């Protein structure tokens, strides 16, 4: 049996006792549709083979059943007028920042292979709950969180997949930290799971924040005042700030500044960016 997560399909056992947000709960609210006029404003770089965008934190990467303008890939196909565009890597719906797409299969294969071989540099910015005193490296294996009511949740588990994340504080204030985050591995929800294990969960994280059941509450009821009081931000404060393709043999480094919602949160809580 399979269910759709916020970012794509995930398989699970039908006889599991854990609750699932999908598909037993109705789809929450209207699908976020991308206006044709929006996509050009997100473009960071474009040439004959590459399309690089800075994705907002409310857009799904993969195509959905709601039509081409309901996903980044679908909108990119409409924009380029190509039958196929290739997603080199994806970001979770609530993660903003740099996404690299290609216009031909050969370039896609090259960059996807480079990603698998860790020959693409990636750096994130996040806002953590708590004031991190100095750089920290989390070297802890990740696997399924079988105790969580949310199927897609990962956790530090014995015998899991190797995962290494580096957190470096950039600024602190008001009980929060703006951090630069670099990963050595690419596990599911790695930054979010490691931040939770470290004791500095991402602001606004419905799954890895104060209580994973808040995610199920969000699916059932949408964004409410009660959720705002617990989570403080309507999405997880995670932003893909930089993609460096030079290790893959391309002379490109793409970057995107912090989005307005994270900037506003920082300003409101004394974090000087």
Order of alpha helices (4+ residues) and beta strands (2+ residues): beta-beta-alpha-beta-beta-alpha-beta-beta-alpha-beta-beta-beta-beta-beta-beta-alpha-alpha-alpha-beta-beta-alpha
